[in-house]
Amino acid sequence: MPIINTVAGRDKLKPRREPYWHKVSTGCFLGFRKQSQSTAGTWVARWRDDTGKQQYRALGAFDDLPPNARFDAAMRSANQWLTHVAGGGRAKEVTVKNACERYVAHLRAEKTADAADDADKRFQRHVYTQPIAAIAMDKLRPIHVDTWRKRLQDGPKLVAGRKPANQSASPKDPNAKRSAATLNRDMTCLRAALNLAYRDQIVLSDAAWSVKLLPIKKVGGRRTLYLDRDQRQSLIDHMDADLAQFARAMSNVPLRPGALAALTVGRYDKRLRALHVGSDKAGADRSIVLPATTAAQFEQAAASKLPGALLFTRGDGAGWDKDKWKWPVKAAAAAAELPAETTLYTLRHSVITDLVVAGVDLFTVAKLAGTSVRMIEEHYGHLRSDVTASALEKVALN
């Protein structure tokens, strides 16, 4: 019987394509493939599943180790894989990149196109170009995730500013570091992709990332840039017609820009003047009854379009996303002499601020905005002090 657990035994083997097998347990084998006398040979694991079908996993050559240590290293690797598949894990190798692609497909299947597009772009920028992308999920270790996180944290960040006409991407400042809040946002998508793989039993443990991808606590702050109604109107007045239509809708309904961009014509019920917002960041559908003026604007946007068409589009008929609106918004803000940090999200924040100051109850504000009451309280609760003081004044006795 061929011997593969000793160097002398492997040296005596004749080269062939079929591996020489060493039985680990019933239905489980460790194999050694020797294709020529001059090569170190490679190792492979074999497992017979419940249907009787043979499953294989290439383990590598282990040629960075001394010859007398390779069998033990291959056996450890084989046992890890065999334990993984015996516990319900996937037999086929799934890399971190594969897990990210599965997550994007999952978001699209859940009809959250804006979230899927955002996740895909983050993976393209921060995961697929990094060594971690090629690592198999069952071989992922905390050191791999920690290395990726440190590289992300120390890398140059995109710097807001006027986009040069001949530049296709945002400028980078090698001396500018990502803030903790930005790092959290960049890590969120990878953590979600790996968690989905764990839930689907592609990998049987989340130990590799459960600690290393924990978000940095208490990094958020209140959004301080507020535009009053005149400033918001001035910003819109300095935009092209297609972006102005989109920004005006944002100024009337406090949706996230991505959620508004994803709305189709069929989401607006003209008869009831109701806007049905699909799942966005908050993860829940909701309906918003629009006042007459706002309803008329949405009807204009929906005119002559099929139910499946996007409600708000660019002049060329394509949909909006942050890469398409970012620089035009900055140009409009500069032309309107507004602060350089003005963004589309500033409109959402300003509308929410106005609703809270006007005394609208926080539950209603949270529903309109598609977020939780806790988040509204955390970021806008301080504005309630004036409302409370006014209410107390009305009931005060002389």
Disulfide bonds with the S-S distance in Angstrom:
none
